[in-house]
């Protein structure tokens, strides 16, 4: 399957692979040799987030990579998470995300520790996959699930 033309092949020189599930098509990469490393990204990112790790020139120097980019415990008693979940998971957040692509356009900037690394060409790789409102369902569903999944997350934590 062809890659979209907006992908910078120098930044992301990998062959995309896909498999189908009932919930839709899933994208993955299969690069290199040796033991597999599974990298799972959060919302609104995709495997582009890890392109620098995948392109490591001396993989023999890397024994293990652990990526912590999510949580598996309830956060309903944390006011900042509760406010974010209610605001962004409600009608206001849904409108901003669907209409203005708020997660990819604005919030992705907050995820970059070194803001200089999010150049306009790099930022494009986060905006383009979500270029139509129907592609943003995950972005407006996730915030509400921060509180909405409290019971399930509590079961995982135990």
C-alpha atoms as a printed R data frame, in Angstrom:
    type eleno elety resid chain resno       x      y      z
1   ATOM     1    CA   UNK     A     1   0.000  0.000  0.000
2   ATOM     2    CA   UNK     A     2   1.319  3.456 -0.864
3   ATOM     3    CA   UNK     A     3   2.248  6.001  1.769
4   ATOM     4    CA   UNK     A     4   0.500  9.371  1.695
5   ATOM     5    CA   UNK     A     5   2.461 11.948 -0.301
6   ATOM     6    CA   UNK     A     6   2.828 14.281  2.703
7   ATOM     7    CA   UNK     A     7   5.148 11.846  4.524
8   ATOM     8    CA   UNK     A     8   8.750 13.025  4.425
9   ATOM     9    CA   UNK     A     9  10.614  9.909  3.281
10  ATOM    10    CA   UNK     A    10  13.894 11.161  4.764
11  ATOM    11    CA   UNK     A    11  12.326 11.507  8.207
12  ATOM    12    CA   UNK     A    12  10.225  8.343  7.857
13  ATOM    13    CA   UNK     A    13  11.943  5.957  5.399
14  ATOM    14    CA   UNK     A    14  10.060  2.861  6.550
15  ATOM    15    CA   UNK     A    15   7.772  0.497  4.694
16  ATOM    16    CA   UNK     A    16   4.268  0.630  6.139
17  ATOM    17    CA   UNK     A    17   2.517 -2.638  6.837
18  ATOM    18    CA   UNK     A    18  -1.114 -3.179  7.787
19  ATOM    19    CA   UNK     A    19  -3.421 -5.782  9.231
20  ATOM    20    CA   UNK     A    20  -7.191 -5.716  9.618
21  ATOM    21    CA   UNK     A    21  -9.263 -6.095 12.754
22  ATOM    22    CA   UNK     A    22 -12.995 -5.741 13.272
23  ATOM    23    CA   UNK     A    23 -12.364 -2.188 14.533
24  ATOM    24    CA   UNK     A    24 -10.437 -1.247 11.393
25  ATOM    25    CA   UNK     A    25  -7.073 -1.338  9.717
26  ATOM    26    CA   UNK     A    26  -3.974 -1.157 11.928
27  ATOM    27    CA   UNK     A    27  -0.588  0.150 10.837
28  ATOM    28    CA   UNK     A    28   2.744 -1.253 11.948
29  ATOM    29    CA   UNK     A    29   6.433 -1.303 11.036
30  ATOM    30    CA   UNK     A    30   8.732 -4.306 10.884
31  ATOM    31    CA   UNK     A    31  12.303 -3.017 10.714
32  ATOM    32    CA   UNK     A    32  15.637 -4.621 11.474
33  ATOM    33    CA   UNK     A    33  16.501 -7.986 12.982
34  ATOM    34    CA   UNK     A    34  16.557 -9.518 16.433
35  ATOM    35    CA   UNK     A    35  14.100 -9.453 19.273
36  ATOM    36    CA   UNK     A    36  11.027 -7.375 18.542
37  ATOM    37    CA   UNK     A    37  10.412 -4.089 20.280
38  ATOM    38    CA   UNK     A    38   6.781 -3.071 20.559
39  ATOM    39    CA   UNK     A    39   6.202  0.671 20.773
40  ATOM    40    CA   UNK     A    40   2.693  1.864 21.456
41  ATOM    41    CA   UNK     A    41   1.916  5.518 21.005
42  ATOM    42    CA   UNK     A    42  -0.734  7.702 22.547
43  ATOM    43    CA   UNK     A    43  -3.223 10.112 21.125
44  ATOM    44    CA   UNK     A    44  -2.780 11.948 18.661
45  ATOM    45    CA   UNK     A    45   0.567 10.424 17.734
46  ATOM    46    CA   UNK     A    46   1.528  7.525 15.458
47  ATOM    47    CA   UNK     A    47   4.711  5.573 14.715
48  ATOM    48    CA   UNK     A    48   6.298  8.768 13.372
49  ATOM    49    CA   UNK     A    49   6.881  9.597 17.051
50  ATOM    50    CA   UNK     A    50   9.495  6.819 17.187
51  ATOM    51    CA   UNK     A    51  11.216  7.350 13.835
52  ATOM    52    CA   UNK     A    52  14.446  8.556 15.485
53  ATOM    53    CA   UNK     A    53  14.548  5.459 17.705
54  ATOM    54    CA   UNK     A    54  13.864  3.156 14.778
55  ATOM    55    CA   UNK     A    55  16.692  4.770 12.770
56  ATOM    56    CA   UNK     A    56  19.334  4.230 15.478
57  ATOM    57    CA   UNK     A    57  22.690  3.793 13.732
58  ATOM    58    CA   UNK     A    58  24.181  1.466 16.347
59  ATOM    59    CA   UNK     A    59  21.391 -0.824 17.527
60  ATOM    60    CA   UNK     A    60  23.931 -3.106 19.198
61  ATOM    61    CA   UNK     A    61  24.288 -0.375 21.850
62  ATOM    62    CA   UNK     A    62  20.614 -0.639 22.787
63  ATOM    63    CA   UNK     A    63  19.612 -3.606 24.946
64  ATOM    64    CA   UNK     A    64  16.012 -2.608 25.768
65  ATOM    65    CA   UNK     A    65  13.755  0.375 25.215
66  ATOM    66    CA   UNK     A    66  10.861  0.973 27.568
67  ATOM    67    CA   UNK     A    67   8.320  3.562 26.542
68  ATOM    68    CA   UNK     A    68   5.891  4.821 29.149
69  ATOM    69    CA   UNK     A    69   3.385  6.956 27.270
70  ATOM    70    CA   UNK     A    70   0.144  6.087 29.005
71  ATOM    71    CA   UNK     A    71  -1.157  4.936 32.346
72  ATOM    72    CA   UNK     A    72  -3.014  1.954 33.732
73  ATOM    73    CA   UNK     A    73  -4.477  3.326 36.934
74  ATOM    74    CA   UNK     A    74  -7.445  5.563 37.747
75  ATOM    75    CA   UNK     A    75  -6.852  9.312 37.975
76  ATOM    76    CA   UNK     A    76 -10.377 10.406 38.909
77  ATOM    77    CA   UNK     A    77  -9.161 11.891 42.205
78  ATOM    78    CA   UNK     A    78  -6.680 14.195 40.438
79  ATOM    79    CA   UNK     A    79  -8.357 17.547 39.783
80  ATOM    80    CA   UNK     A    80  -6.286 18.411 36.693
81  ATOM    81    CA   UNK     A    81  -7.158 15.100 35.010
82  ATOM    82    CA   UNK     A    82 -10.810 15.414 36.019
83  ATOM    83    CA   UNK     A    83 -11.112 18.942 34.600
84  ATOM    84    CA   UNK     A    84  -9.318 17.967 31.386
85  ATOM    85    CA   UNK     A    85 -11.490 14.859 30.960
86  ATOM    86    CA   UNK     A    86 -14.749 16.722 31.527
87  ATOM    87    CA   UNK     A    87 -13.834 19.713 29.368
88  ATOM    88    CA   UNK     A    88 -12.142 17.956 26.440
89  ATOM    89    CA   UNK     A    89 -14.339 14.861 26.654
90  ATOM    90    CA   UNK     A    90 -17.519 16.917 26.612
91  ATOM    91    CA   UNK     A    91 -19.276 18.983 23.947
92  ATOM    92    CA   UNK     A    92 -16.750 21.862 24.022
93  ATOM    93    CA   UNK     A    93 -13.758 19.587 23.537
94  ATOM    94    CA   UNK     A    94 -15.518 17.532 20.884
95  ATOM    95    CA   UNK     A    95 -16.339 20.723 18.947
96  ATOM    96    CA   UNK     A    96 -12.759 22.068 19.187
97  ATOM    97    CA   UNK     A    97 -11.229 18.755 18.165
98  ATOM    98    CA   UNK     A    98 -13.639 18.013 15.329
99  ATOM    99    CA   UNK     A    99 -13.728 21.574 13.985
100 ATOM   100    CA   UNK     A   100 -10.141 22.752 14.585
101 ATOM   101    CA   UNK     A   101  -8.106 19.545 15.026
102 ATOM   102    CA   UNK     A   102  -7.144 20.876 18.474
103 ATOM   103    CA   UNK     A   103  -5.095 17.850 19.608
104 ATOM   104    CA   UNK     A   104  -2.831 17.725 16.572
105 ATOM   105    CA   UNK     A   105  -2.702 21.474 15.937
106 ATOM   106    CA   UNK     A   106  -2.281 22.771 19.492
107 ATOM   107    CA   UNK     A   107  -1.917 20.078 22.133
108 ATOM   108    CA   UNK     A   108   0.873 18.138 20.411
109 ATOM   109    CA   UNK     A   109   3.083 21.173 21.109
110 ATOM   110    CA   UNK     A   110   2.606 20.545 24.827
111 ATOM   111    CA   UNK     A   111   3.953 16.996 24.440
112 ATOM   112    CA   UNK     A   112   7.309 18.116 23.082
113 ATOM   113    CA   UNK     A   113   9.804 18.847 25.848
114 ATOM   114    CA   UNK     A   114  12.093 20.583 23.360
115 ATOM   115    CA   UNK     A   115   9.691 22.719 21.327
116 ATOM   116    CA   UNK     A   116  12.401 23.442 18.744
117 ATOM   117    CA   UNK     A   117  12.127 19.786 17.639
118 ATOM   118    CA   UNK     A   118   8.541 20.348 16.477
119 ATOM   119    CA   UNK     A   119   9.375 22.189 13.269
120 ATOM   120    CA   UNK     A   120   6.538 22.930 10.821
121 ATOM   121    CA   UNK     A   121   7.548 19.992  8.563
122 ATOM   122    CA   UNK     A   122   7.590 17.635 11.569
123 ATOM   123    CA   UNK     A   123   4.325 19.061 12.929
124 ATOM   124    CA   UNK     A   124   2.709 18.314  9.567
125 ATOM   125    CA   UNK     A   125   3.229 14.592 10.272
126 ATOM   126    CA   UNK     A   126   0.897 14.901 13.257
127 ATOM   127    CA   UNK     A   127  -1.694 17.150 11.602
128 ATOM   128    CA   UNK     A   128  -2.093 15.357  8.256
129 ATOM   129    CA   UNK     A   129  -3.247 11.962  9.577
130 ATOM   130    CA   UNK     A   130  -6.131 13.813 11.257
131 ATOM   131    CA   UNK     A   131  -6.927 16.169  8.393
132 ATOM   132    CA   UNK     A   132 -10.670 15.392  8.357
133 ATOM   133    CA   UNK     A   133 -13.118 15.492 11.286
134 ATOM   134    CA   UNK     A   134 -14.118 11.842 10.815
135 ATOM   135    CA   UNK     A   135 -10.496 10.827 11.459
136 ATOM   136    CA   UNK     A   136 -10.493 12.532 14.882
137 ATOM   137    CA   UNK     A   137 -12.886 10.271 16.780
138 ATOM   138    CA   UNK     A   138 -10.085  8.865 18.930
139 ATOM   139    CA   UNK     A   139  -8.963 12.383 19.799
140 ATOM   140    CA   UNK     A   140 -12.357 13.418 21.128
141 ATOM   141    CA   UNK     A   141 -13.187 10.044 22.687
142 ATOM   142    CA   UNK     A   142  -9.988  9.606 24.706
143 ATOM   143    CA   UNK     A   143 -10.405 12.608 27.054
144 ATOM   144    CA   UNK     A   144 -13.823 11.443 28.241
145 ATOM   145    CA   UNK     A   145 -12.448  7.963 28.872
146 ATOM   146    CA   UNK     A   146  -9.877  9.309 31.317
147 ATOM   147    CA   UNK     A   147 -12.730  9.435 33.839
148 ATOM   148    CA   UNK     A   148 -15.118  7.139 31.970
149 ATOM   149    CA   UNK     A   149 -12.744  4.185 32.343
150 ATOM   150    CA   UNK     A   150 -12.078  4.698 36.056
151 ATOM   151    CA   UNK     A   151 -13.574  1.332 37.073
152 ATOM   152    CA   UNK     A   152 -11.643 -0.588 34.402
153 ATOM   153    CA   UNK     A   153  -8.378  1.240 35.159
154 ATOM   154    CA   UNK     A   154  -8.894  0.484 38.858
155 ATOM   155    CA   UNK     A   155  -9.210 -3.227 38.036
156 ATOM   156    CA   UNK     A   156  -5.938 -3.047 36.046
157 ATOM   157    CA   UNK     A   157  -4.175 -1.328 38.926
158 ATOM   158    CA   UNK     A   158  -5.195 -4.093 41.301
